[in-house]
Amino acid sequence: MEFHVSLGGRGALAADVYRQLREAILDGRLRPGERLPATRALSERLEVSRNTVLDAYRRLTAEGFLTGRAGAGTFVSTESAAPEPRRRAPSGRALEPRPLWRALASEATLSAPPASHDFRVGIPDPSLFPRDDWRRLVARQLRKRDRSSVYPEPAGVLRLRAAIARAVGLSRGVQAGADDVLVTSGAQQAFDLVARVLIEPRAIVAVEEPGYPPAHAAFRAAGARVVPIRVDGEGIDVAALPPETRLVYVTPSHQFPLGTVMSLRRRQALLAFSSERNAAILEDDYDSEFRFDGRPLEPLQSLDQSGRVIYVGSFSKVLRPSLRLGFVIAPETLMPALWSAKRVSDSHGSVDAQAALAELIDDGMFARHVRRLQRTYRERRDILVEALTRELIDFLEILPSSAGLHVSVLFRRRRVDAKAIARAVRRNDVAVESLDGYFQRRPRAGLVLGYGLIPASKIREGVRRLAAAIRAHWS
Ligand SMILES: Cc1ncc(COP(=O)(O)O)c(C=O)c1O
């Protein structure tokens, strides 16, 4: 690595070089075992004589900071301590973010550390990722030398947009062509872009209660007033929406986190509200590829007659979250603004990953992969529901979940401290989340159990340990 040395001016150059190298070793920027530049190379770079650098190296070697290995070069001594890099303390008044961002930064994060029996939510099984196919497809992209890999349109690689339009048309009945699709860096960026182009400061965005906090944060960041609306067995309570709502954010295929499917009646009521009140609907279809029972209901996007539904999808659950691939399908009237917002935000996503995904979909590998995942996750869901029923049915209600990667449960007693139960079972190496963090107002006592990470063979034992913690808490 290039090491930056700033020379103060005339004279005492060797002392300057010595002092700065010593500081870098002490504060950890140069780590034990790291190789220093050759004296000749460093002296040329700094435009000083080689003796100046040699002097500094000799002094540091004599003090034990550096060691020389004949023929190999000069290294930071492995005995020198490597503390955390030091941050410079601000002088005068420190820089502060806008108050809005201070508030957002202090929102609780929901990520918990891993456990041997891991029911954390929303994380797909990394071992099921189609590694070999992906490696081959990306390698093929990297071998290409044509211009297609240079700054494409902000909406993303055309072939991928066409593949997405076809795929969601087939699997979900979503009506779209390539021009209606904008590829995003995960669903999260879609929320952010939609919020930027649609929401005036102080506008009301209605969201499900309980709901998905990262989406709410994107709306707040755009200056929205986020209003939580209770979800019942049919979905969001449309009658409770404030009349001046500008945007309604919903997860109709598989409510996050409760798992409810929004009924057809409720979908129609929501669409009627949206067209009467000129409110947009943001339909987040984040995990509907994993549908285990029954026929899926029509998405709001295809029921909509008035062009007010924005449909968002994600490849985070079917492939992996770290790829950051998602998309938004929006009414024609919003597309130019969304293109601009995407360009302002990050120009466009990673071209190689987008082109690789287009091939994965077009060649049928993606559909085969999804069918394989469906079998695996359905088995896990069945084992989990069966184990919860056997061990815990007296204590909790298991909410039906016909899709996705998680099951939620509600305690039959209202005054149960779900967070305390989650903490207690964590001590027995089981990770579950309480529902508390997904509510903005008074939470219902419950837990959410993901089965993306836990193999089928560990589910029953995980539930046994959970049952023990709940029984201990109950008495
Ligand atoms: C409700 C909901 N929407 C969207 C997503 C997907 O987010 P992303 O595509 O940004 O990874 C998740 C992932 O956990 C989710 O739970």
The ligand as a Tripos MOL2 file, in Angstrom:
@<TRIPOS>MOLECULE
LIG
   16    16     1     0     0
SMALL
NO_CHARGES

@<TRIPOS>ATOM
      1 C1        -40.5340   -6.3430    4.0550 C.3       1 LIG1
      2 C2        -39.2460   -6.4190    3.3050 C.ar      1 LIG1
      3 N1        -39.1250   -5.7310    2.1820 N.ar      1 LIG1
      4 C3        -37.9810   -5.7900    1.4460 C.ar      1 LIG1
      5 C4        -36.9310   -6.5610    1.8560 C.ar      1 LIG1
      6 C5        -35.7400   -6.7210    0.9510 C.3       1 LIG1
      7 O1        -34.8200   -5.7840    1.0920 O.3       1 LIG1
      8 P1        -33.5710   -5.6390    0.1230 P.3       1 LIG1
      9 O2        -33.9820   -6.0130   -1.2820 O.co2     1 LIG1
     10 O3        -33.2450   -4.2050    0.2410 O.co2     1 LIG1
     11 O4        -32.5140   -6.5410    0.6330 O.co2     1 LIG1
     12 C6        -36.9980   -7.2480    3.0530 C.ar      1 LIG1
     13 C7        -35.8380   -7.9920    3.5430 C.2       1 LIG1
     14 O5        -35.6920   -8.3630    4.6520 O.2       1 LIG1
     15 C8        -38.2030   -7.1990    3.7930 C.ar      1 LIG1
     16 O6        -38.3240   -7.8900    4.9180 O.3       1 LIG1
@<TRIPOS>BOND
     1     1     2 1
     2     2     3 ar
     3     2    15 ar
     4     3     4 ar
     5     4     5 ar
     6     5     6 1
     7     5    12 ar
     8     6     7 1
     9     7     8 1
    10     8     9 2
    11     8    10 1
    12     8    11 1
    13    12    13 1
    14    12    15 ar
    15    13    14 2
    16    15    16 1
@<TRIPOS>SUBSTRUCTURE
     1 LIG1         1 GROUP 0 **** ****
